């Protein structure tokens, strides 16, 4: 319980600081991230890690697991923002 409370408090402070600085914030559910990276919202952790490796043309799955998760979220954000479509079309 203490850890969850601390994480929630830290998240609140970070969101407040970003808002005060005028930085845009995007949030994605695990299902959205899995869908964007693997094409399947029910993908397991290994499937997502393998897709991150493949999409970024990496030799190995990023370690620790949090690094692969962060890259998956970044891929999801780029996909959601339309950036990947623009790049693919030469824009």
C-alpha positions, 0 to 999 in steps of 0.5 A: 500500500505504501509503495502504491501511495508513493508512486501515485504521489510522485506521478501527481507531482510530475504531472503538475510540473509538466502542466505548469511548464506547458508540456503536453502529456499523453497517456496510454493503456497497456492494451493500447501499447500492445496493440500499437506495437504487436497488432494484438492488444492481448500480446504477452510481455515477450511478444511485445519485447520481440516486436520492439526488437524487430521494429527498432532493428535491435540485435537483442531485446532491450534490458531491463524489461523497463527499457523495452516497456519505455520503447514500446510506449514511445512506439505507441506514441509515435504511432498515435501521433501519426508521426510514423505514417508521415515518415512512411509517406516521406513527410 
